[in-house]
């Protein structure tokens, strides 16, 4: 099983393009051009671990595109599951998306009071899905 944490960012500035010294405000407004972070999911699925149970994440701020973006990732990369979440509720609720289903995992008020973290529910759910995957 590969449980891939979400990227910190999809963009970066290469070290070779970083300024050597402090950027001076006297020079006026700043324009930044960033490069895309290389996507590692495709080679992982196709080349490095084609038999593995692979889970990725999709974080969005717009709830109306969340499921569609998760399904697009599944179609593009051909892995088993996307954990889709919204920025404002990522610590309390996630949507487990597969090619043919969606499962909402959320913390109850009682669980929040007890200090339960959403990761506990995620890992428990993934453990059962992984077991089923391995039995195929």
N, CA, C and O atoms as CSV, one atom per row, in Angstrom:
chain,resi,resn,atom,element,x,y,z
A,1,UNK,N,N,0.843,-1.173,0.000
A,1,UNK,CA,C,0.000,0.000,0.000
A,1,UNK,C,C,0.889,1.237,0.000
A,1,UNK,O,O,1.875,1.316,0.733
A,2,UNK,N,N,0.520,2.194,-0.834
A,2,UNK,CA,C,1.151,3.510,-0.824
A,2,UNK,C,C,0.088,4.521,-0.462
A,2,UNK,O,O,-0.916,4.656,-1.161
A,3,UNK,N,N,0.306,5.223,0.620
A,3,UNK,CA,C,-0.599,6.228,1.147
A,3,UNK,C,C,0.122,7.549,0.947
A,3,UNK,O,O,0.945,7.947,1.770
A,4,UNK,N,N,-0.192,8.230,-0.155
A,4,UNK,CA,C,0.589,9.380,-0.589
A,4,UNK,C,C,0.037,10.679,-0.032
A,4,UNK,O,O,-1.068,11.097,-0.380
A,5,UNK,N,N,0.789,11.294,0.809
A,5,UNK,CA,C,0.381,12.580,1.368
A,5,UNK,C,C,0.291,13.612,0.251
A,5,UNK,O,O,1.015,13.552,-0.742
A,6,UNK,N,N,-0.600,14.535,0.443
A,6,UNK,CA,C,-0.769,15.589,-0.554
A,6,UNK,C,C,0.494,16.424,-0.673
A,6,UNK,O,O,1.237,16.611,0.291
A,7,UNK,N,N,0.711,16.915,-1.870
A,7,UNK,CA,C,1.881,17.765,-2.105
A,7,UNK,C,C,1.738,19.049,-1.296
A,7,UNK,O,O,0.641,19.589,-1.153
A,8,UNK,N,N,2.846,19.520,-0.778
A,8,UNK,CA,C,2.841,20.805,-0.085
A,8,UNK,C,C,2.449,21.885,-1.077
A,8,UNK,O,O,1.734,22.829,-0.740
A,9,UNK,N,N,2.921,21.736,-2.293
A,9,UNK,CA,C,2.601,22.693,-3.340
A,9,UNK,C,C,2.762,22.022,-4.690
A,9,UNK,O,O,3.530,21.071,-4.835
A,10,UNK,N,N,2.043,22.516,-5.664
A,10,UNK,CA,C,2.195,22.020,-7.030
A,10,UNK,C,C,3.230,22.831,-7.802
A,10,UNK,O,O,3.547,22.513,-8.948
A,11,UNK,N,N,3.753,23.875,-7.173
A,11,UNK,CA,C,4.695,24.770,-7.839
A,11,UNK,C,C,5.910,25.025,-6.955
A,11,UNK,O,O,5.834,24.914,-5.732
A,12,UNK,N,N,7.026,25.366,-7.585
A,12,UNK,CA,C,8.233,25.695,-6.833
A,12,UNK,C,C,9.121,26.616,-7.663
A,12,UNK,O,O,8.921,26.787,-8.866
A,13,UNK,N,N,10.089,27.191,-7.001
A,13,UNK,CA,C,11.112,27.984,-7.675
A,13,UNK,C,C,12.405,27.195,-7.577
A,13,UNK,O,O,12.871,26.919,-6.471
A,14,UNK,N,N,12.999,26.822,-8.710
A,14,UNK,CA,C,14.257,26.064,-8.659
A,14,UNK,C,C,15.349,26.852,-7.939
A,14,UNK,O,O,15.418,28.077,-8.038
A,15,UNK,N,N,16.189,26.138,-7.223
A,15,UNK,CA,C,17.280,26.782,-6.476
A,15,UNK,C,C,18.137,27.640,-7.395
A,15,UNK,O,O,18.622,28.693,-6.980
A,16,UNK,N,N,18.328,27.210,-8.623
A,16,UNK,CA,C,19.169,27.964,-9.557
A,16,UNK,C,C,18.561,29.310,-9.944
A,16,UNK,O,O,19.253,30.185,-10.464
A,17,UNK,N,N,17.254,29.470,-9.686
A,17,UNK,CA,C,16.584,30.728,-10.028
A,17,UNK,C,C,16.296,31.596,-8.801
A,17,UNK,O,O,15.704,32.668,-8.922
A,18,UNK,N,N,16.711,31.136,-7.636
A,18,UNK,CA,C,16.492,31.904,-6.404
A,18,UNK,C,C,17.488,33.060,-6.352
A,18,UNK,O,O,18.642,32.900,-6.749
A,19,UNK,N,N,17.056,34.210,-5.873
A,19,UNK,CA,C,17.998,35.327,-5.760
A,19,UNK,C,C,19.054,35.030,-4.694
A,19,UNK,O,O,18.792,34.339,-3.710
A,20,UNK,N,N,20.214,35.556,-4.909
A,20,UNK,CA,C,21.307,35.346,-3.952
A,20,UNK,C,C,21.132,36.230,-2.726
A,20,UNK,O,O,21.504,35.850,-1.616
A,21,UNK,N,N,20.565,37.410,-2.935
A,21,UNK,CA,C,20.411,38.381,-1.849
A,21,UNK,C,C,18.944,38.773,-1.694
A,21,UNK,O,O,18.104,38.422,-2.523
A,22,UNK,N,N,18.656,39.488,-0.647
A,22,UNK,CA,C,17.310,39.961,-0.369
A,22,UNK,C,C,16.783,40.739,-1.573
A,22,UNK,O,O,17.514,41.502,-2.205
A,23,UNK,N,N,15.513,40.533,-1.874
A,23,UNK,CA,C,14.870,41.268,-2.962
A,23,UNK,C,C,14.526,42.656,-2.438
A,23,UNK,O,O,13.860,42.791,-1.411
A,24,UNK,N,N,14.964,43.652,-3.122
A,24,UNK,CA,C,14.779,45.029,-2.666
A,24,UNK,C,C,13.438,45.586,-3.129
A,24,UNK,O,O,13.101,45.498,-4.309
A,25,UNK,N,N,12.675,46.158,-2.206
A,25,UNK,CA,C,11.362,46.707,-2.545
A,25,UNK,C,C,11.474,47.963,-3.403
A,25,UNK,O,O,10.522,48.338,-4.087
A,26,UNK,N,N,12.622,48.603,-3.367
A,26,UNK,CA,C,12.818,49.815,-4.168
A,26,UNK,C,C,12.710,49.516,-5.670
A,26,UNK,O,O,12.463,50.416,-6.472
A,27,UNK,N,N,12.896,48.255,-6.035
A,27,UNK,CA,C,12.825,47.856,-7.441
A,27,UNK,C,C,11.388,47.751,-7.956
A,27,UNK,O,O,11.177,47.500,-9.143
A,28,UNK,N,N,10.413,47.936,-7.092
A,28,UNK,CA,C,9.016,47.927,-7.516
A,28,UNK,C,C,8.355,46.577,-7.323
A,28,UNK,O,O,8.883,45.708,-6.628
A,29,UNK,N,N,7.182,46.405,-7.950
A,29,UNK,CA,C,6.416,45.165,-7.793
A,29,UNK,C,C,7.216,43.944,-8.223
A,29,UNK,O,O,8.056,44.005,-9.121
A,30,UNK,N,N,6.931,42.854,-7.562
A,30,UNK,CA,C,7.644,41.613,-7.812
A,30,UNK,C,C,6.812,40.697,-8.709
A,30,UNK,O,O,5.610,40.538,-8.497
A,31,UNK,N,N,7.449,40.105,-9.700
A,31,UNK,CA,C,6.811,39.085,-10.519
A,31,UNK,C,C,7.558,37.780,-10.291
A,31,UNK,O,O,8.785,37.730,-10.374
A,32,UNK,N,N,6.806,36.729,-10.003
A,32,UNK,CA,C,7.408,35.426,-9.730
A,32,UNK,C,C,6.898,34.431,-10.759
A,32,UNK,O,O,5.694,34.336,-10.997
A,33,UNK,N,N,7.800,33.703,-11.359
A,33,UNK,CA,C,7.446,32.615,-12.255
A,33,UNK,C,C,7.878,31.319,-11.584
A,33,UNK,O,O,9.035,31.158,-11.196
A,34,UNK,N,N,6.936,30.407,-11.457
A,34,UNK,CA,C,7.224,29.153,-10.763
A,34,UNK,C,C,7.139,27.987,-11.744
A,34,UNK,O,O,6.446,28.060,-12.759
A,35,UNK,N,N,7.845,26.928,-11.429
A,35,UNK,CA,C,7.836,25.695,-12.216
A,35,UNK,C,C,6.855,24.715,-11.569
A,35,UNK,O,O,6.536,24.818,-10.385
A,36,UNK,N,N,6.394,23.774,-12.369
A,36,UNK,CA,C,5.519,22.721,-11.850
A,36,UNK,C,C,6.359,21.669,-11.129
A,36,UNK,O,O,7.421,21.275,-11.612
A,37,UNK,N,N,5.883,21.222,-9.986
A,37,UNK,CA,C,6.521,20.112,-9.279
A,37,UNK,C,C,6.265,18.852,-10.110
A,37,UNK,O,O,5.134,18.625,-10.539
A,38,UNK,N,N,7.285,18.034,-10.345
A,38,UNK,CA,C,7.067,16.807,-11.128
A,38,UNK,C,C,6.037,15.904,-10.449
A,38,UNK,O,O,6.060,15.724,-9.232
A,39,UNK,N,N,5.148,15.347,-11.242
A,39,UNK,CA,C,4.127,14.433,-10.738
A,39,UNK,C,C,4.746,13.042,-10.600
A,39,UNK,O,O,5.297,12.509,-11.563
A,40,UNK,N,N,4.657,12.462,-9.420
A,40,UNK,CA,C,5.269,11.159,-9.158
A,40,UNK,C,C,4.254,10.018,-9.177
A,40,UNK,O,O,4.641,8.849,-9.165
A,41,UNK,N,N,2.972,10.338,-9.205
A,41,UNK,CA,C,1.949,9.309,-9.139
A,41,UNK,C,C,1.963,8.401,-10.371
A,41,UNK,O,O,1.822,7.186,-10.235
A,42,UNK,N,N,2.129,8.962,-11.558
A,42,UNK,CA,C,2.117,8.147,-12.779
A,42,UNK,C,C,3.228,7.100,-12.789
A,42,UNK,O,O,2.936,5.926,-13.013
A,43,UNK,N,N,4.495,7.472,-12.557
A,43,UNK,CA,C,5.518,6.421,-12.561
A,43,UNK,C,C,5.351,5.421,-11.415
A,43,UNK,O,O,5.700,4.250,-11.564
A,44,UNK,N,N,4.826,5.864,-10.285
A,44,UNK,CA,C,4.594,4.938,-9.174
A,44,UNK,C,C,3.607,3.852,-9.589
A,44,UNK,O,O,3.848,2.665,-9.373
A,45,UNK,N,N,2.497,4.271,-10.186
A,45,UNK,CA,C,1.447,3.322,-10.582
A,45,UNK,C,C,1.902,2.443,-11.744
A,45,UNK,O,O,1.689,1.231,-11.724
A,46,UNK,N,N,2.522,3.042,-12.749
A,46,UNK,CA,C,2.848,2.300,-13.974
A,46,UNK,C,C,4.146,1.504,-13.894
A,46,UNK,O,O,4.227,0.401,-14.436
A,47,UNK,N,N,5.161,2.045,-13.228
A,47,UNK,CA,C,6.484,1.436,-13.295
A,47,UNK,C,C,6.988,0.871,-11.971
A,47,UNK,O,O,7.486,-0.254,-11.930
A,48,UNK,N,N,6.867,1.628,-10.903
A,48,UNK,CA,C,7.522,1.253,-9.651
A,48,UNK,C,C,6.740,0.230,-8.846
A,48,UNK,O,O,7.328,-0.666,-8.241
A,49,UNK,N,N,5.404,0.357,-8.831
A,49,UNK,CA,C,4.598,-0.547,-7.996
A,49,UNK,C,C,3.233,-0.813,-8.637
A,49,UNK,O,O,2.203,-0.472,-8.054
A,50,UNK,N,N,3.212,-1.408,-9.811
A,50,UNK,CA,C,1.938,-1.594,-10.519
A,50,UNK,C,C,0.956,-2.526,-9.820
A,50,UNK,O,O,-0.235,-2.494,-10.131
A,51,UNK,N,N,1.413,-3.347,-8.895
A,51,UNK,CA,C,0.524,-4.271,-8.186
A,51,UNK,C,C,0.057,-3.726,-6.835
A,51,UNK,O,O,-0.706,-4.386,-6.131
A,52,UNK,N,N,0.507,-2.537,-6.475
A,52,UNK,CA,C,0.233,-1.989,-5.145
A,52,UNK,C,C,-1.144,-1.323,-5.067
A,52,UNK,O,O,-1.718,-0.907,-6.074
A,53,UNK,N,N,-1.643,-1.239,-3.854
A,53,UNK,CA,C,-2.860,-0.488,-3.534
A,53,UNK,C,C,-2.406,0.943,-3.279
A,53,UNK,O,O,-1.689,1.206,-2.314
A,54,UNK,N,N,-2.818,1.861,-4.138
A,54,UNK,CA,C,-2.281,3.223,-4.095
A,54,UNK,C,C,-3.398,4.227,-3.838
A,54,UNK,O,O,-4.429,4.226,-4.510
A,55,UNK,N,N,-3.165,5.079,-2.853
A,55,UNK,CA,C,-4.118,6.101,-2.445
A,55,UNK,C,C,-3.453,7.459,-2.597
A,55,UNK,O,O,-2.330,7.665,-2.137
A,56,UNK,N,N,-4.151,8.386,-3.246
A,56,UNK,CA,C,-3.644,9.756,-3.340
A,56,UNK,C,C,-4.645,10.699,-2.680
A,56,UNK,O,O,-5.716,10.279,-2.241
A,57,UNK,N,N,-4.287,11.957,-2.618
A,57,UNK,CA,C,-5.143,12.980,-2.018
A,57,UNK,C,C,-5.500,14.040,-3.045
A,57,UNK,O,O,-4.743,14.297,-3.981
A,58,UNK,N,N,-6.653,14.646,-2.859
A,58,UNK,CA,C,-7.058,15.781,-3.677
A,58,UNK,C,C,-7.683,16.801,-2.736
A,58,UNK,O,O,-8.756,16.570,-2.179
A,59,UNK,N,N,-7.014,17.910,-2.566
A,59,UNK,CA,C,-7.512,19.000,-1.721
A,59,UNK,C,C,-8.026,20.114,-2.613
A,59,UNK,O,O,-7.345,20.535,-3.548
A,60,UNK,N,N,-9.219,20.586,-2.326
A,60,UNK,CA,C,-9.810,21.685,-3.081
A,60,UNK,C,C,-10.427,22.692,-2.114
A,60,UNK,O,O,-10.612,22.404,-0.932
A,61,UNK,N,N,-10.737,23.857,-2.628
A,61,UNK,CA,C,-11.453,24.866,-1.849
A,61,UNK,C,C,-12.887,25.017,-2.336
A,61,UNK,O,O,-13.717,25.609,-1.645
A,62,UNK,N,N,-13.186,24.490,-3.516
A,62,UNK,CA,C,-14.511,24.592,-4.118
A,62,UNK,C,C,-15.204,23.222,-4.047
A,62,UNK,O,O,-14.801,22.292,-4.745
A,63,UNK,N,N,-16.239,23.095,-3.212
A,63,UNK,CA,C,-16.896,21.792,-3.075
A,63,UNK,C,C,-17.555,21.294,-4.354
A,63,UNK,O,O,-17.740,20.087,-4.515
A,64,UNK,N,N,-17.912,22.188,-5.262
A,64,UNK,CA,C,-18.616,21.767,-6.472
A,64,UNK,C,C,-17.711,21.034,-7.463
A,64,UNK,O,O,-18.216,20.387,-8.380
A,65,UNK,N,N,-16.387,21.118,-7.305
A,65,UNK,CA,C,-15.487,20.423,-8.232
A,65,UNK,C,C,-14.729,19.268,-7.580
A,65,UNK,O,O,-13.986,18.557,-8.257
A,66,UNK,N,N,-14.907,19.078,-6.288
A,66,UNK,CA,C,-14.100,18.114,-5.538
A,66,UNK,C,C,-14.203,16.685,-6.080
A,66,UNK,O,O,-13.180,16.073,-6.386
A,67,UNK,N,N,-15.399,16.154,-6.201
A,67,UNK,CA,C,-15.578,14.766,-6.640
A,67,UNK,C,C,-15.105,14.602,-8.082
A,67,UNK,O,O,-14.461,13.609,-8.418
A,68,UNK,N,N,-15.422,15.567,-8.925
A,68,UNK,CA,C,-15.000,15.491,-10.319
A,68,UNK,C,C,-13.480,15.459,-10.441
A,68,UNK,O,O,-12.941,14.691,-11.238
A,69,UNK,N,N,-12.788,16.277,-9.667
A,69,UNK,CA,C,-11.321,16.301,-9.692
A,69,UNK,C,C,-10.749,14.974,-9.186
A,69,UNK,O,O,-9.753,14.487,-9.722
A,70,UNK,N,N,-11.365,14.394,-8.169
A,70,UNK,CA,C,-10.910,13.099,-7.651
A,70,UNK,C,C,-11.087,12.019,-8.713
A,70,UNK,O,O,-10.189,11.204,-8.926
A,71,UNK,N,N,-12.228,12.011,-9.371
A,71,UNK,CA,C,-12.477,11.014,-10.424
A,71,UNK,C,C,-11.541,11.211,-11.618
A,71,UNK,O,O,-11.102,10.239,-12.233
A,72,UNK,N,N,-11.240,12.453,-11.941
A,72,UNK,CA,C,-10.279,12.719,-13.018
A,72,UNK,C,C,-8.913,12.128,-12.677
A,72,UNK,O,O,-8.251,11.551,-13.540
A,73,UNK,N,N,-8.494,12.270,-11.425
A,73,UNK,CA,C,-7.205,11.709,-10.997
A,73,UNK,C,C,-7.217,10.187,-11.116
A,73,UNK,O,O,-6.242,9.595,-11.579
A,74,UNK,N,N,-8.309,9.552,-10.703
A,74,UNK,CA,C,-8.410,8.092,-10.815
A,74,UNK,C,C,-8.336,7.645,-12.270
A,74,UNK,O,O,-7.680,6.655,-12.594
A,75,UNK,N,N,-9.005,8.372,-13.127
A,75,UNK,CA,C,-8.996,8.035,-14.557
A,75,UNK,C,C,-7.605,8.258,-15.160
A,75,UNK,O,O,-7.138,7.449,-15.962
A,76,UNK,N,N,-6.957,9.335,-14.782
A,76,UNK,CA,C,-5.648,9.672,-15.354
A,76,UNK,C,C,-4.545,8.731,-14.881
A,76,UNK,O,O,-3.719,8.292,-15.681
A,77,UNK,N,N,-4.527,8.419,-13.581
A,77,UNK,CA,C,-3.405,7.665,-13.013
A,77,UNK,C,C,-3.685,6.175,-12.812
A,77,UNK,O,O,-2.755,5.395,-12.608
A,78,UNK,N,N,-4.952,5.774,-12.867
A,78,UNK,CA,C,-5.336,4.362,-12.751
A,78,UNK,C,C,-4.929,3.737,-11.411
A,78,UNK,O,O,-4.501,2.584,-11.363
A,79,UNK,N,N,-5.064,4.494,-10.341
A,79,UNK,CA,C,-4.800,3.930,-9.018
A,79,UNK,C,C,-6.129,3.608,-8.344
A,79,UNK,O,O,-7.181,3.720,-8.975
A,80,UNK,N,N,-6.100,3.217,-7.093
A,80,UNK,CA,C,-7.294,2.647,-6.476
A,80,UNK,C,C,-8.205,3.637,-5.758
A,80,UNK,O,O,-9.421,3.449,-5.744
A,81,UNK,N,N,-7.643,4.689,-5.162
A,81,UNK,CA,C,-8.489,5.554,-4.352
A,81,UNK,C,C,-7.904,6.951,-4.233
A,81,UNK,O,O,-6.689,7.148,-4.245
A,82,UNK,N,N,-8.816,7.918,-4.118
A,82,UNK,CA,C,-8.439,9.298,-3.826
A,82,UNK,C,C,-9.149,9.707,-2.544
A,82,UNK,O,O,-10.355,9.505,-2.399
A,83,UNK,N,N,-8.399,10.278,-1.625
A,83,UNK,CA,C,-8.991,10.872,-0.434
A,83,UNK,C,C,-9.199,12.342,-0.772
A,83,UNK,O,O,-8.249,13.121,-0.843
A,84,UNK,N,N,-10.458,12.701,-0.977
A,84,UNK,CA,C,-10.812,14.059,-1.399
A,84,UNK,C,C,-11.260,14.851,-0.183
A,84,UNK,O,O,-12.082,14.392,0.610
A,85,UNK,N,N,-10.707,16.044,-0.052
A,85,UNK,CA,C,-11.120,16.867,1.079
A,85,UNK,C,C,-11.120,18.342,0.712
A,85,UNK,O,O,-10.494,18.774,-0.256
A,86,UNK,N,N,-11.842,19.089,1.518
A,86,UNK,CA,C,-11.925,20.532,1.348
A,86,UNK,C,C,-11.031,21.198,2.377
A,86,UNK,O,O,-10.919,20.728,3.510
A,87,UNK,N,N,-10.405,22.278,1.987
A,87,UNK,CA,C,-9.452,22.960,2.859
A,87,UNK,C,C,-10.061,23.309,4.216
A,87,UNK,O,O,-9.423,23.106,5.249
A,88,UNK,N,N,-11.274,23.826,4.222
A,88,UNK,CA,C,-11.853,24.291,5.486
A,88,UNK,C,C,-12.358,23.180,6.405
A,88,UNK,O,O,-12.628,23.432,7.580
A,89,UNK,N,N,-12.490,21.952,5.888
A,89,UNK,CA,C,-12.970,20.853,6.743
A,89,UNK,C,C,-12.051,19.637,6.702
A,89,UNK,O,O,-12.460,18.537,7.075
A,90,UNK,N,N,-10.817,19.827,6.252
A,90,UNK,CA,C,-9.903,18.700,6.027
A,90,UNK,C,C,-9.554,17.932,7.287
A,90,UNK,O,O,-9.161,16.768,7.204
A,91,UNK,N,N,-9.684,18.542,8.439
A,91,UNK,CA,C,-9.349,17.860,9.696
A,91,UNK,C,C,-10.539,17.113,10.307
A,91,UNK,O,O,-10.388,16.402,11.300
A,92,UNK,N,N,-11.709,17.280,9.714
A,92,UNK,CA,C,-12.900,16.671,10.301
A,92,UNK,C,C,-13.712,15.806,9.345
A,92,UNK,O,O,-14.544,15.014,9.787
A,93,UNK,N,N,-13.483,15.946,8.044
A,93,UNK,CA,C,-14.301,15.211,7.086
A,93,UNK,C,C,-13.540,15.002,5.781
A,93,UNK,O,O,-12.893,15.918,5.273
A,94,UNK,N,N,-13.628,13.778,5.243
A,94,UNK,CA,C,-13.012,13.462,3.953
A,94,UNK,C,C,-13.971,12.584,3.160
A,94,UNK,O,O,-14.898,11.986,3.706
A,95,UNK,N,N,-13.722,12.524,1.869
A,95,UNK,CA,C,-14.505,11.679,0.990
A,95,UNK,C,C,-13.557,10.682,0.342
A,95,UNK,O,O,-12.607,11.068,-0.339
A,96,UNK,N,N,-13.821,9.396,0.559
A,96,UNK,CA,C,-12.997,8.345,-0.021
A,96,UNK,C,C,-13.617,7.999,-1.378
A,96,UNK,O,O,-14.728,7.474,-1.443
A,97,UNK,N,N,-12.893,8.297,-2.456
A,97,UNK,CA,C,-13.445,8.139,-3.800
A,97,UNK,C,C,-12.710,7.021,-4.531
A,97,UNK,O,O,-11.482,7.022,-4.617
A,98,UNK,N,N,-13.480,6.066,-5.057
A,98,UNK,CA,C,-12.949,5.018,-5.927
A,98,UNK,C,C,-13.628,5.177,-7.284
A,98,UNK,O,O,-14.449,6.073,-7.478
A,99,UNK,N,N,-13.281,4.311,-8.207
A,99,UNK,CA,C,-13.879,4.395,-9.546
A,99,UNK,C,C,-15.402,4.258,-9.505
A,99,UNK,O,O,-16.104,4.828,-10.341
A,100,UNK,N,N,-15.909,3.500,-8.529
A,100,UNK,CA,C,-17.347,3.219,-8.517
A,100,UNK,C,C,-18.060,3.576,-7.220
A,100,UNK,O,O,-19.227,3.225,-7.047
A,101,UNK,N,N,-17.382,4.268,-6.302
A,101,UNK,CA,C,-18.072,4.597,-5.057
A,101,UNK,C,C,-17.462,5.827,-4.374
A,101,UNK,O,O,-16.368,6.287,-4.701
A,102,UNK,N,N,-18.224,6.319,-3.422
A,102,UNK,CA,C,-17.775,7.410,-2.553
A,102,UNK,C,C,-18.195,7.071,-1.132
A,102,UNK,O,O,-19.325,6.641,-0.900
A,103,UNK,N,N,-17.296,7.260,-0.188
A,103,UNK,CA,C,-17.601,7.000,1.220
A,103,UNK,C,C,-17.164,8.220,2.030
A,103,UNK,O,O,-15.989,8.585,2.037
A,104,UNK,N,N,-18.126,8.845,2.711
A,104,UNK,CA,C,-17.828,10.005,3.552
A,104,UNK,C,C,-17.359,9.518,4.922
A,104,UNK,O,O,-18.019,8.688,5.548
A,105,UNK,N,N,-16.231,10.028,5.383
A,105,UNK,CA,C,-15.773,9.785,6.745
A,105,UNK,C,C,-15.733,11.123,7.459
A,105,UNK,O,O,-15.074,12.060,7.007
A,106,UNK,N,N,-16.434,11.208,8.566
A,106,UNK,CA,C,-16.500,12.465,9.318
A,106,UNK,C,C,-16.389,12.179,10.802
A,106,UNK,O,O,-16.762,11.104,11.274
A,107,UNK,N,N,-15.880,13.140,11.518
A,107,UNK,CA,C,-15.817,13.035,12.976
A,107,UNK,C,C,-17.107,13.573,13.576
A,107,UNK,O,O,-17.609,14.618,13.163
A,108,UNK,N,N,-17.636,12.852,14.549
A,108,UNK,CA,C,-18.829,13.308,15.271
A,108,UNK,C,C,-18.403,14.366,16.287
A,108,UNK,O,O,-17.215,14.545,16.556
A,109,UNK,N,N,-19.385,15.056,16.841
A,109,UNK,CA,C,-19.094,16.040,17.884
A,109,UNK,C,C,-18.401,15.368,19.077
A,109,UNK,O,O,-17.473,15.923,19.665
A,110,UNK,N,N,-18.870,14.168,19.417
A,110,UNK,CA,C,-18.261,13.430,20.533
A,110,UNK,C,C,-16.802,13.089,20.235
A,110,UNK,O,O,-15.938,13.242,21.098
A,111,UNK,N,N,-16.529,12.632,19.023
A,111,UNK,CA,C,-15.151,12.302,18.640
A,111,UNK,C,C,-14.264,13.547,18.672
A,111,UNK,O,O,-13.112,13.482,19.100
A,112,UNK,N,N,-14.799,14.662,18.224
A,112,UNK,CA,C,-14.034,15.913,18.278
A,112,UNK,C,C,-13.707,16.289,19.718
A,112,UNK,O,O,-12.590,16.711,20.019
A,113,UNK,N,N,-14.680,16.135,20.600
A,113,UNK,CA,C,-14.476,16.423,22.025
A,113,UNK,C,C,-13.413,15.517,22.627
A,113,UNK,O,O,-12.629,15.949,23.472
A,114,UNK,N,N,-13.386,14.251,22.189
A,114,UNK,CA,C,-12.424,13.281,22.702
A,114,UNK,C,C,-11.044,13.431,22.076
A,114,UNK,O,O,-10.106,12.743,22.481
A,115,UNK,N,N,-10.903,14.322,21.090
A,115,UNK,CA,C,-9.609,14.538,20.457
A,115,UNK,C,C,-9.262,13.523,19.373
A,115,UNK,O,O,-8.098,13.397,18.996
A,116,UNK,N,N,-10.254,12.805,18.873
A,116,UNK,CA,C,-10.018,11.861,17.785
A,116,UNK,C,C,-9.633,12.654,16.546
A,116,UNK,O,O,-10.195,13.718,16.284
A,117,UNK,N,N,-8.681,12.139,15.789
A,117,UNK,CA,C,-8.268,12.782,14.550
A,117,UNK,C,C,-8.808,12.002,13.362
A,117,UNK,O,O,-8.933,10.778,13.422
A,118,UNK,N,N,-9.126,12.702,12.293
A,118,UNK,CA,C,-9.711,12.070,11.114
A,118,UNK,C,C,-8.803,10.977,10.556
A,118,UNK,O,O,-9.293,10.018,9.960
A,119,UNK,N,N,-7.498,11.103,10.738
A,119,UNK,CA,C,-6.565,10.095,10.237
A,119,UNK,C,C,-6.847,8.710,10.812
A,119,UNK,O,O,-6.629,7.703,10.139
A,120,UNK,N,N,-7.331,8.654,12.049
A,120,UNK,CA,C,-7.656,7.359,12.657
A,120,UNK,C,C,-8.739,6.646,11.844
A,120,UNK,O,O,-8.642,5.445,11.593
A,121,UNK,N,N,-9.759,7.382,11.441
A,121,UNK,CA,C,-10.829,6.791,10.632
A,121,UNK,C,C,-10.332,6.444,9.237
A,121,UNK,O,O,-10.707,5.416,8.674
A,122,UNK,N,N,-9.496,7.297,8.688
A,122,UNK,CA,C,-8.951,7.040,7.355
A,122,UNK,C,C,-8.145,5.745,7.358
A,122,UNK,O,O,-8.358,4.881,6.507
A,123,UNK,N,N,-7.233,5.605,8.297
A,123,UNK,CA,C,-6.368,4.429,8.346
A,123,UNK,C,C,-7.180,3.162,8.574
A,123,UNK,O,O,-6.902,2.135,7.956
A,124,UNK,N,N,-8.166,3.218,9.439
A,124,UNK,CA,C,-9.015,2.051,9.682
A,124,UNK,C,C,-9.753,1.645,8.405
A,124,UNK,O,O,-9.808,0.465,8.060
A,125,UNK,N,N,-10.312,2.620,7.717
A,125,UNK,CA,C,-11.030,2.339,6.469
A,125,UNK,C,C,-10.074,1.782,5.413
A,125,UNK,O,O,-10.404,0.813,4.731
A,126,UNK,N,N,-8.903,2.383,5.275
A,126,UNK,CA,C,-7.937,1.920,4.281
A,126,UNK,C,C,-7.436,0.515,4.580
A,126,UNK,O,O,-7.185,-0.268,3.665
A,127,UNK,N,N,-7.292,0.202,5.845
A,127,UNK,CA,C,-6.853,-1.133,6.221
A,127,UNK,C,C,-7.836,-2.183,5.701
A,127,UNK,O,O,-7.425,-3.203,5.147
A,128,UNK,N,N,-9.118,-1.934,5.876
A,128,UNK,CA,C,-10.120,-2.895,5.402
A,128,UNK,C,C,-10.150,-2.952,3.876
A,128,UNK,O,O,-10.291,-4.034,3.306
A,129,UNK,N,N,-10.020,-1.819,3.211
A,129,UNK,CA,C,-10.003,-1.809,1.738
A,129,UNK,C,C,-8.753,-2.504,1.199
A,129,UNK,O,O,-8.817,-3.206,0.189
A,130,UNK,N,N,-7.626,-2.311,1.867
A,130,UNK,CA,C,-6.383,-2.951,1.436
A,130,UNK,C,C,-6.496,-4.460,1.575
A,130,UNK,O,O,-6.073,-5.196,0.684
A,131,UNK,N,N,-7.055,-4.925,2.672
A,131,UNK,CA,C,-7.243,-6.365,2.881
A,131,UNK,C,C,-8.080,-6.959,1.760
A,131,UNK,O,O,-7.739,-8.009,1.214
A,132,UNK,N,N,-9.169,-6.293,1.419
A,132,UNK,CA,C,-10.037,-6.765,0.325
A,132,UNK,C,C,-9.277,-6.766,-1.008
A,132,UNK,O,O,-9.435,-7.682,-1.815
A,133,UNK,N,N,-8.466,-5.754,-1.230
A,133,UNK,CA,C,-7.662,-5.666,-2.451
A,133,UNK,C,C,-6.677,-6.802,-2.553
A,133,UNK,O,O,-6.481,-7.366,-3.630
A,134,UNK,N,N,-6.056,-7.142,-1.444
A,134,UNK,CA,C,-5.044,-8.213,-1.432
A,134,UNK,C,C,-5.682,-9.588,-1.624
A,134,UNK,O,O,-5.018,-10.508,-2.103
A,135,UNK,N,N,-6.948,-9.746,-1.262
A,135,UNK,CA,C,-7.631,-11.036,-1.391
A,135,UNK,C,C,-8.106,-11.285,-2.823
A,135,UNK,O,O,-8.538,-12.394,-3.141
A,136,UNK,N,N,-8.036,-10.298,-3.671
A,136,UNK,CA,C,-8.465,-10.480,-5.078
A,136,UNK,C,C,-7.473,-11.306,-5.840
A,136,UNK,O,O,-7.665,-11.562,-7.029
